[in-house]
Amino acid sequence: MQDLSKVKLLARGESGVLGGVCSGLAEHYNLRKNGLRLAFIFSSLFLVIPVLLYIVLWLILPCYPSTQAMARHLRRKALHYKNSAD
């Protein structure tokens, strides 16, 4: 089984200002959070698509209250795949 500290899961961030989408994307892709937030704000001033994309991502991305909850979820998922493969 993989080391859980190295597993990257796309989820909403814990340090989110509004919904945590920009924070989660920045953590997953190793970007600067404030840079991504500024890019979102400036692009939303001229286009509607970033706002719609943010809402969709906020609805579909899981929100983990802690890294321990994420680790439990990944362990359950790994066990499920292991049991279904047998």
N, C-alpha and C positions, 0 to 999 in steps of 0.2 A: 504494500500500500504506500501511496505517496506521503511525503512529509507534509502535514497540513499547513505548516508555516510558509511553504512555497506555493501552495495552491492559490491562484488568483480567481476570485469569483466576482463577477460583475453584479454589484448590488448598490443600493443607495448608501451614501456615506453617513457616518455618524456625526460629522461636523457640518451638517448641512445648514444653510441659512434659511432656505425656504422649504424645499422638499428633500434635499440631499442628492439630487440627481447630478449636478455639476461636481459635487464633492466625490461622489462614487465613481464617476467617469474619470476624474482626475487621478484618483487613487489607482484605478485599474490600469490606466494607460500611462502612469508616471508623468502626469502633467502638473502644472501649477494650478492650484484651485482658484485663486483669484484671477489668474489669466483666463481661465476657461469661463469663469463667471462674467468677466468683462466682455469677452467675445460674445457670450450669449446675450448680454444686455444690449450691446451695440447692434448685433444682428437682429434682435427683436424689434428695435426701433424702426427698421426698414422693411422687415419681412414678417409674415405671420407663421411661417413654417417652424422656426425655432420654438415658438411658444407651444404649438401643437405637438411637436416632437417631445418637448419637456413634459407635457401633460401625459402623453402616451408612455414615456419612460417611467414617470412617477407611478403610473398605474401598474406597469408590468414588472418593474425591478423589485426584487425582494428587499425588505428592510431588516437587517439583523441588528438587534440592540447591542450586541457585543460580539467579539471575535470568538468567545466560547460557544455562543449559540450557533455561529457559523460552523465551527469545528464539529459540534454534535450533528448538525444537519449533514455535513459531508461524510461523517462516519456512517450515519444511517443510510445515506445514498450508496456508499461503497458496499456496505453489507447487503443492501437490496440487490445491487448488480451482481455481487458474488453469489448470492443464493439463487438468483434467477438463471445464472450461467450454469449452475450445477445440475 
